[in-house]
Amino acid sequence: MKHHWIKFIHERNTYVVDLNHISSFACANNGRLMFWLPDGKGWIVIHPKTNPDAYQQILDYLEKTAGQSFCSELKAKLVR
């Protein structure tokens, strides 16, 4: 399996995470993306306005992996 690493800052900590090791993602009504770290020790919340690079990398990964748009309705609202 090919690794898909991203690096981001969350709550003053820098994380480097292989998205292939995340078991599930959630999309909130306000556009936030959420997931548990692979070790199960922390819940990460990525907002498009506070961390746009990581947010876009995760969306791109999910769209490529799932073959469909993730949070597409919310993404359209945020772009406006």
N, C-alpha and C positions, 0 to 999 in steps of 0.2 A: 504494500500500500504506500502510495506517495504521501509524504508529509506536507501539511499546509500550515506553516507557522505564521503567526501574527504577533506583533509586539505592541503593547498599549499600556497606558498608565491608568490605574483605577484606585481611587482613594489613597493617593500618594505612594502607591506601590507600582513597580514596573513588572509586568507579566509578559512572558513569552509562552504562547500556548499553541499546541498543534490542534487545529480545529477538528481533525479526524478522530481525536480522542474525546470529543464532547458527545455525550450520549443524546442530549436533547436541547433544543432551543425554544424559547418562547418569545412572542411578540406582543407587547402591551398596547393598549389603545392610544397611548401618547407617542408611539413609535419606538419606544425603548426595546432593545434586544436583551434577553436575559438567558444565562446558562450557568450551570454548575461547573466548577473547575474539575478536571479529571480525577483529582485526589478526593473530591467530595468535601473539601474543607471550606469552600467559599462560593457564594452566589455572586456572579458578576452581572452588572447592569451597564449596558453601553447605550448612551443617548446620542442621537445624530448631531446635536448641536455642541455637545461638550467633547465628543471624541469622533469627529466625522471620518477620519481615515480608517480607524478600526471598524466603525459601523459599516462603512462601504465594503471593506474587505470581507466582513462576515456575510453581508448580503450577497456579494458576488460568489462567495464560496457556497452558500446555501442554494443559490439559483443554479450554479454549475452542478452541484451534487444532486439536487432534487429534480433538476430539469424543469423547474417552474419557479415563478416569482414567489418570494417569501415576503409577507407583509405588504403585498403590492398595493392594497387600498390605502394603507397608512403611508407608504412611501410616496404615493401620488399626492396626498394631502400635505406632506412635509416639503415637497418640492415647490409647491405654489407660493 
